[in-house]
Amino acid sequence: MEYVRLGNTGLQVSRICLGCMSFGVPDRGGHHWSLTEEDSRPFIRKALDLGINFFDTANVYSDGTSEEIVGRALKDFTRRDDVVIATKVRNRMRPGPNGSGLSRKAIMTEIDHSLRRLGVDYVDLYQIHRWDYETPIEETLEALNDVVKAGKARYIGASSMYAWQFMRSLAIQERRGWSRFVSMQNYLNLLYREEEREMLPLCADQGIGVIPWSPLARGRLTRAWEETTNRAELDPFARELYGAMAEADREVVRRVGETAAQRGVPMAQIALAWVLQKSPVTAPIVGATKPRHIDDAVAALGIQLAPDELARLEEPYVPHPVLGFH
């Protein structure tokens, strides 16, 4: 396993982050394809055995049960100080007023709930789960600063938003002397490269760690275009992300398969190797519902795509509608 600093911080994270949205009670929340606790624990153990120390979840995943499963497994399998735990806040956790969003009330409430579910005194990385258009950003940023000062989070991060929103946030934090965002969890893969236009250069300029979500396009870059899975059939968000540009995306997937065949490796390794070589990516967030998913992620660290391979994989791409911000 390789370890790198997260942005300009001193925090060292594995170059693969295990995404934990796959772990949760299937009939709680909207992820009916998630794995039960009994089925999830071997994946967390396998990740640790392979040197992964970075785990990303969110309060909303399977109605909080993802945090519970991850917290119990990490407590059983390793020492708290040896892992980097990231979680997120914003999406709705209960009906009625103040059950979602990034108000001071919501943040202060949800950090305590997340810590209780995870069974820890602090999280290493506390991230806002998209932008909240109904709360002044100054209120959100001050609350996050107070979470850090209270010792409940070591660092704070952001996720998919417009580059101007992120730069505005960084400027406010600098001006007020508040804790600064150290990471951006954005949407980046061979089927969606719009982040290359503004967000990635901004992160490089500002020393922000980049931890992309869905680096394998929810599995579409891991198999032939015609193949499907149970998750693909049950995941409405996947249809939203990949429905509009199917014809252009099909050729990209074909070239991933072609490159994988030439190298004699699974498609997932090629698609993930591309993300790993994209500057300034720190650690792609890789979900797993089969053991080989973790094996492929780690194996991708050993693949260095040649310039002609990169060019061939990238050549069919066409501009896509901006997605993933809501």
C-alpha positions in Angstrom: 0.0 0.0 0.0 1.1 3.6 -0.7 0.5 6.4 1.7 0.3 10.1 0.9 -0.5 13.4 2.7 -4.1 14.6 2.4 -3.6 17.9 0.6 -1.3 20.3 2.6 -2.0 18.6 5.9 0.3 16.2 7.8 -2.3 13.5 7.7 -1.2 10.3 5.9 -3.9 8.3 4.1 -3.7 5.2 2.0 -4.0 5.9 -1.7 -7.2 3.8 -1.8 -10.1 4.9 0.4 -12.7 2.3 1.2 -16.2 3.7 0.5 -18.7 2.4 3.0 -22.0 3.2 1.4 -22.2 -0.5 0.5 -22.4 -1.4 4.2 -25.8 -1.0 5.9 -29.1 -2.5 6.8 -30.8 -3.0 3.3 -34.3 -1.9 4.4 -33.0 1.2 6.1 -32.6 4.2 3.8 -32.4 4.0 0.0 -29.6 1.5 -0.6 -31.5 -1.8 -1.0 -28.4 -3.4 -2.4 -26.3 -2.8 0.7 -24.6 -5.6 2.6 -25.7 -6.6 6.1 -23.3 -6.3 9.0 -22.3 -9.9 8.9 -21.5 -9.6 5.2 -19.8 -6.3 5.5 -17.3 -7.1 8.2 -15.0 -9.3 6.0 -14.6 -6.4 3.6 -13.5 -4.1 6.3 -11.1 -6.7 7.6 -9.7 -7.4 4.1 -9.1 -3.6 3.5 -7.2 -3.4 6.8 -5.1 -6.4 5.9 -4.2 -4.9 2.6 -3.0 -1.7 4.3 -6.0 0.6 3.7 -6.3 3.0 6.6 -8.9 5.4 5.1 -12.6 4.7 5.5 -15.4 7.0 4.2 -19.0 6.9 5.2 -21.9 9.3 5.9 -24.6 9.8 8.4 -27.3 9.3 5.7 -26.0 5.9 4.4 -28.6 3.3 5.2 -30.2 5.6 7.8 -27.0 5.7 10.0 -26.4 2.0 10.0 -23.4 2.3 7.8 -21.7 4.3 10.5 -22.7 1.8 13.1 -21.3 -1.2 11.2 -18.1 0.5 10.3 -17.5 1.7 13.8 -18.0 -1.7 15.4 -15.8 -3.4 12.8 -12.9 -1.0 13.2 -13.1 -1.2 17.0 -12.9 -5.0 16.7 -10.2 -5.2 14.1 -7.8 -2.4 14.7 -6.7 0.5 17.0 -8.5 3.8 16.7 -5.3 5.7 16.2 -4.3 3.6 13.2 -7.3 4.5 11.0 -8.6 7.6 9.3 -12.4 7.8 9.6 -14.4 10.2 7.4 -18.1 10.9 7.5 -20.4 13.5 6.1 -23.4 15.7 7.1 -26.2 17.5 5.2 -28.8 15.1 3.9 -32.1 14.4 5.7 -31.9 12.2 8.7 -35.4 12.7 10.1 -38.6 14.4 9.0 -39.6 17.9 10.0 -37.7 21.1 10.4 -33.9 20.9 11.1 -33.8 17.3 10.1 -31.3 18.1 7.3 -29.0 20.8 6.0 -25.9 22.6 7.2 -27.3 25.0 9.8 -25.4 25.3 13.1 -28.2 23.3 14.8 -28.0 20.5 12.2 -24.2 20.3 12.3 -23.9 20.3 16.1 -26.7 17.7 16.4 -25.4 15.4 13.6 -21.7 15.3 14.7 -22.8 14.0 18.0 -25.1 11.4 16.4 -22.3 10.3 14.1 -19.8 10.0 16.9 -22.3 7.9 18.9 -23.0 5.6 16.0 -19.3 5.2 15.1 -18.4 4.6 18.7 -15.6 7.1 18.7 -14.6 10.4 20.4 -13.7 12.2 17.1 -13.7 11.7 13.4 -10.6 12.5 11.4 -12.4 14.1 8.5 -15.9 15.7 8.7 -17.3 16.7 5.3 -20.3 18.7 4.1 -22.3 16.5 1.9 -22.9 19.0 -1.0 -23.9 22.7 -0.7 -26.8 23.9 1.4 -28.6 26.7 -0.5 -30.8 27.5 2.4 -28.1 28.2 5.0 -25.6 31.1 4.9 -22.2 29.6 4.2 -20.7 31.7 7.0 -23.0 29.9 9.5 -21.9 26.5 8.2 -18.2 27.4 8.2 -18.3 28.8 11.7 -20.1 25.7 13.0 -17.5 23.4 11.4 -14.7 25.5 12.9 -16.3 25.0 16.3 -16.6 21.2 15.7 -12.8 21.2 15.1 -12.1 23.4 18.1 -14.2 21.1 20.3 -12.0 18.2 19.3 -14.9 16.3 17.6 -13.2 16.4 14.2 -9.5 16.7 13.3 -10.1 18.1 9.8 -13.0 19.3 7.6 -13.7 18.7 4.0 -16.2 19.5 1.3 -17.9 17.5 -1.6 -19.2 18.2 -5.0 -20.0 21.8 -5.7 -19.2 24.6 -8.1 -15.6 25.8 -8.1 -16.7 29.3 -7.2 -18.6 28.0 -4.2 -15.5 26.2 -3.0 -13.2 29.1 -3.5 -15.6 31.4 -1.7 -15.7 29.1 1.3 -11.9 28.9 1.4 -11.6 32.7 1.2 -14.1 33.1 4.1 -12.2 30.6 6.2 -8.9 32.4 5.6 -10.4 35.8 6.3 -12.0 34.7 9.5 -9.2 32.5 10.7 -11.4 29.5 10.8 -10.4 25.9 10.2 -9.9 25.4 6.5 -11.3 22.7 4.2 -8.5 20.3 3.5 -10.2 18.0 0.9 -12.7 17.9 -1.9 -14.8 14.8 -2.5 -15.9 15.2 -6.0 -17.3 13.2 -8.9 -14.5 12.1 -11.3 -14.0 9.1 -13.6 -13.5 8.3 -17.3 -17.2 8.8 -18.0 -17.4 12.2 -16.2 -14.4 14.5 -16.5 -16.0 18.0 -16.1 -14.1 18.5 -12.9 -10.9 18.8 -14.9 -12.1 22.2 -16.1 -12.1 24.2 -12.9 -12.2 22.1 -9.7 -9.1 20.1 -10.1 -6.9 23.1 -11.0 -8.4 25.0 -8.1 -7.5 22.1 -5.7 -4.0 21.9 -7.1 -3.5 25.7 -6.6 -4.9 25.7 -3.1 -3.3 22.5 -1.8 -6.5 20.6 -1.4 -6.6 16.8 -1.2 -8.9 15.3 -3.9 -10.8 12.1 -3.0 -13.1 11.3 -5.9 -16.3 9.4 -5.4 -17.6 6.9 -8.0 -14.2 6.5 -9.7 -15.6 3.4 -11.5 -18.8 5.1 -12.5 -20.9 2.9 -10.2 -19.4 -0.2 -11.9 -20.1 0.9 -15.5 -16.3 1.0 -16.2 -15.8 -2.5 -14.8 -17.8 -4.6 -17.3 -19.0 -4.6 -20.9 -21.7 -2.1 -21.7 -24.4 -4.7 -22.1 -23.8 -6.4 -18.8 -25.8 -5.3 -15.7 -25.9 -5.9 -12.0 -28.4 -6.0 -9.2 -27.2 -2.6 -8.0 -27.5 -1.1 -11.4 -31.1 -2.2 -11.7 -32.0 -0.8 -8.2 -30.0 2.4 -8.2 -32.0 5.4 -9.5 -29.1 7.8 -9.0 -27.0 5.8 -11.4 -29.6 6.3 -14.1 -29.6 10.0 -13.4 -25.8 10.1 -13.7 -25.4 8.0 -16.8 -28.6 8.1 -18.8 -28.1 11.2 -20.9 -24.8 10.4 -22.6 -25.0 6.7 -23.2 -23.8 6.6 -26.8 -20.6 8.6 -26.0 -20.0 6.7 -22.8 -20.3 3.3 -24.6 -17.1 4.0 -26.6 -15.2 4.9 -23.5 -16.2 1.7 -21.9 -15.2 -0.2 -25.0 -11.7 1.3 -24.9 -11.3 0.5 -21.2 -12.1 -3.1 -22.1 -9.7 -3.1 -25.0 -6.9 -1.7 -22.8 -7.6 -4.2 -20.1 -7.5 -7.1 -22.5 -4.2 -6.0 -23.9 -2.7 -5.8 -20.4 -4.5 -9.0 -19.2 -6.1 -7.3 -16.2 -9.7 -6.6 -15.2 -11.3 -3.4 -16.5 -11.7 -2.0 -13.0 -7.9 -1.8 -12.7 -7.5 0.2 -15.9 -10.3 2.6 -15.0 -9.0 3.2 -11.5 -5.4 3.5 -12.7 -6.6 6.4 -14.9 -8.1 8.2 -11.8 -5.0 7.5 -9.7 -2.8 9.2 -12.4 -5.0 12.3 -12.7 -3.4 15.2 -10.8 -4.0 16.2 -8.0 -6.0 13.1 -7.0 -5.0 11.8 -3.5 -7.1 8.7 -2.9 -10.2 7.5 -4.9 -13.1 6.3 -2.8 -13.8 2.7 -3.9 -16.9 0.8 -2.8 -17.0 -3.0 -2.6 -19.7 -5.6 -2.6 -17.4 -8.5 -3.8 -13.9 -9.3 -2.4 -12.3 -8.8 -5.8 -13.4 -5.1 -5.8 -10.8 -4.4 -3.1 -8.2 -6.6 -4.7 -8.6 -4.7 -8.0 -8.4 -1.4 -6.3 -5.1 -2.2 -4.6 -3.7 -3.8 -7.8 -4.5 -0.6 -9.7 -1.7 1.1 -7.7 0.8 -1.0 -9.6 -0.5 0.0 -13.1 1.2 2.9 -14.8 -0.7 3.8 -18.0 1.5 4.9 -20.9 0.9 8.2 -22.6 -0.6 6.5 -25.7 -2.9 4.4 -23.5 -4.1 7.6 -21.7 -4.7 9.3 -25.0 -6.7 6.4 -26.3 -8.9 6.2 -23.2 -9.6 9.9 -23.1 -10.1 10.6 -26.9 -13.8 9.6 -27.2 -14.9 11.8 -24.3 -17.4 14.5 -25.0 -18.6 17.3 -22.6 -21.3 16.1 -20.2 -24.0 18.0 -18.4 -22.8 19.1 -14.9 -23.9 16.4 -12.5 -23.5 15.3 -8.9 -23.9 18.6 -7.1 -27.3 17.9 -5.5 
